[in-house]
């Protein structure tokens, strides 16, 4: 098991799939869950940054609720 400061690079190119289709109804907001901000960035931005730090060859974002807002962000 790798810990955050001990991430090993994979032998093959890494591809990432990010599930970003939630409504976020428990957040009591009309904004899609992944567009809420934490530490000055969207939740989706944090995940995309992690993918970049892992040198992901490709990151695919699966959208659903609020897809147009998510894709525009």
FENLINRA-V616326 format. One line per field, one symbol per residue. psi: psi as a letter, one per 30 degrees, with the letter a starting at -180 (. if undefined). burial: I if it has 9 or more other ideal C-beta (glycine too) atoms within 8 Angstrom, else O. A space follows every 50 residues. Layout:
# FENLINRA-V616326
psi->???
burial->???
This chain:
# FENLINRA-V616326
psi->kkleghkkklelkkkkkjjhgkeheffhlfkkeffkkjhflleeeeeeee eefghkekkkjjlckgeeeeff.
burial->OOOOOOIOOOOOOIIIOIOIOIOIOOOOOOIIIIIIOOOOIIIIOIIIIO IIOIOIOOIOIIIOIIIOIIOOO
